[in-house]
Amino acid sequence: MTAMLEVQGLGKRFGGLAALEGLSFAVQPGQIVGLIGPNGAGKTTAFNLISGSFAPSAGTVRFEGADITGGPPHRVVRRGLARTFQATSIYPKVSVAENVLRGALSRLHASLPNQLFGGQHTRQHLATLRAEVDEILTLLGLQAQREQAAGSLPYGLQKRLGVAIGLATKPRMLLLDEPAAGLNPEESAAFGRLLRRLRDERGLTLLLVEHHMALVMGLCEHIVVLVQGRKIAEGPPEGVRNDPAVIEAYLGAPEDCHA
């Protein structure tokens, strides 16, 4: 099977500091893969490089066989690779539905004024996008909040909204940066069930950075472990859980510790 995402020898230096060195791994279509490690391990740097926010100092990123190394992010998104962020990245003063629509608009090549005030074809396209927004809101359990200002939502629903905005770009693969951060155990478990549904029902491939070990071990089929910018282990959850290097570096902390 051809990998959907291939990361080869990826590295990033900031001045004399190596934030990431020689990272290589692959994500197969339909997989849920976790990227874990202590704070400062290089996880978010890896996401920034994969999504095109940063240009790497070394290495390549390929998505569905195409070289996407160095982005830019909007082209990466249009290829079908979208990302959510650790902090909820929303427009707080506009409605939930409008937030998701803005995600959908990123797929259009016309300028924003033309998107909003263009001809009949563009208006028809917008009508289609609004129907897609309704479908996404229903899928993520946000239909009842569609007209609320996004900033007024409880934190857990804001996290769902971030995923909804990502889905509106019609990705084939979604990068999730700490999706369970700030959620209580019940919310985290519900979020995990939602992510599995997105994979099973929409065929999404998922790569997530996460500190919540119960979520990672219960959801991910493959795990990559980073420590101080280097990969120290990779494999299925049970193998990673029992790897002595991982236990020493990361999983030796209490199960509920969000290091």
N, C-alpha and C positions, 0 to 999 in steps of 0.2 A: 504493500500500500504506500502511495506517495504521501509524504508528510504535508499537512496544510501549512504549518509554520516550521521553518528551519533556521535556527540560530547557530552560527558557526564562528567560533573564536572571537566572540564579541567582547570588546573592551572599551573603557572610557577613563581618561585621565583628566583631572582638573589641576592644572599646574603640575606639581610633582606628585600629587596624590592619585593613586590608582583606585577609583571607586568600583571598577569591575575589570576582571582580567580573564580572558580565555574562556568565556562562557559558551558552551555548546549544548544544545538539546533540541528535540523535535516534538511537535504536537501533531498527532494524527487526527484526521477528520472525525468529529463526533466525540472526541475525548474531553474529559474534564481533568485538567492538569493544575496542580498547585505549585507555586513558587514560594518557598518559605525560608526563614532564617531570622536571626536576631536583628534588632534595630541596627542600621548601619551596614547590613550585609550586602547591599547593592541591589535589592529587589526593585525599588522604585526607579533607580537608574536604568535597570534592565528594561522596565516598562517604557521609560522615556525613549530609549534607543529603539525598541521594537515598534513603538507607535509613531516614530519619526519626530518626536519633540526635540531630541538631541541627535547630532551626528556622532557616530562612534569614532573613537581613536583607532580602533582596529576591528576587523571582523565584518561579517555580512548578515543580513536578515533577508530571508526569502519567504514570500507568502504565495501559496499556490503556484510555486515555481518561478515567480517573478521577483527580481531583486528590488526590494523596497528600502534598502539601506539609506538612512538619513532623511527619509520622508520626501516632501513635507507632509505634515499630519493630514491636511485635507485630501491629498491624493491617496494616502494610506486608507483613509475612511472610505473613499470612493471605490477602492479595490475590494472592500468588504471586511476590513479589520477595524473595529471600533473599540473605544476605551471608556471606562468610567474612572472616577478619581476617588482617592481616599476621603477628601473633604467633599461634601455634596456640592456638585457643580451645577447650580440651577440659577434661573433668573427669579429672584425671590418675590418681586413685585407683580409679576404677571401670573396668569392662571396656570394650573397644572397642564391643561390641554394645550395652551400656547407654548409652554416649555417643550412639550413633546413635538409639536408642529415645527418649532425651530430646529429641532434635531432632524426632522424629515426634510426641511428645506435645504439642509447641507448637501443633499444629493443632487440638487438642481445646479446646472451650470450657469444659468442666467444670473445677472446681478440682482441684488435684493429688491431694488425698486421694480425691476421687470417681473420678479417673482410675485410681488404684491399687487402691481397695477398693470400687468401685461395684458396681452390679447386673449382671445377666446381659448386658445390651446393651453395657455398658462393657467387660466381660471379653471379649466377642466382638470388640469393636473393638480391644482390646489384642492379641488373637491375630492379627488382620489386620495390625496394625502390626509385630508381631514377624516375620511372614512378609516384609513389605516390607523390614525391616532386613536379613534374610538376603539378599534380592535385591540390595540396595545394597552390602553387604559383598562379595558375589561380583563385582559389576560393578567395584568399585574394588580388587579383589585383596587384600582384608583378611579373607577368611573364615578363613584359617589362624590369624589373630591375634584372633579374636572374643572369646576369654575372657581375653586378656592385659589387664593394667592399661594404660590408654591412655598414662600417663606413661612406661611402659617401652619404648614403640615408638621406633625410630630416627626422626630428625627428618623424613625424607622421607615415612615412613608416617604421621606425625602430620599432615603437610600433607594427605595423602589423606583422613585421618579428618575433618579440618575440612570438606572438600568433601562427605564422606559425611553429616555432620551437616546441612549445608545441603540436600543432596538429600532428606533425610528429611522436610523441611518441604513437599515436593512443589512446588517452585518452577517457574514457567514462565521465569523469568529469574534468573540467579545473578550476583551481584557478587563478584568475587574480588580481594582486596587483597593484592598481591604474592605470588601463589601459588608462584613459583619462588624466593623469598627463602631463602637458606641451602642451596639445592640445588646439587649439582655439575652440570656440563654434561650428563652422561648422565641423571641424575635429572630435570633440567629438560626434556630432550627427551622423556623418557617421560611426564612430566606434560603436556606439550603434546599428545602423541598421545591421552592420556586425555581431555583437555578437548575435543578434536575429536570423539572418540567420543561424549561426552555430548551434544554438539550434534547429531551425525548420528543417533544411535540413540534418544535420548530427546527430541529436539526442543527442547532448551534454547537459550535466548538467553543470551549471555555478555558481560559487561562487566568488563574486568580492568584494574587498576592494576598496572603492572609496570615494573621497571628493566632486566630482561634483554632486550636488544634483539634477540638472535637469536630468542628465543621470540616476542616481539611481532611481528616482521616475518614470521616463518614461519607464525604462527597467525592473526593478526587480518586481517580483511577491510577494516576501516575504523579509522582512528587519529585521536584528538583529542590535541593537544599543548598543555600548559599551561606557562607560565613566569610566575612571580611573580603568581599568581592570575588570570591572563588567558589566554584561548585565543589562540594565535598561528598555528595551522595546523590543518587537518582534511582528511582524504581517505584514499585507498587507500595501502597501504604504500609503493609506489614513489614516489608523488607526495610523500609526507611525507619519505621518505628524501632526496629531492633538493631539498627546499625550502630556500633559502638561510638563511631565518630559523631554521629548525629545526637546520640544520647548525651555525650559529653558537651557538645557545643550548644545544644539548643533544647532538646526534649527532656533534658534532665530537670528542667524547671517544672514546678507544679503544673498540672493539666490546665488549670484555669488562669495561668499566668499569661498576660498579654505583653510579652517582652518587647 
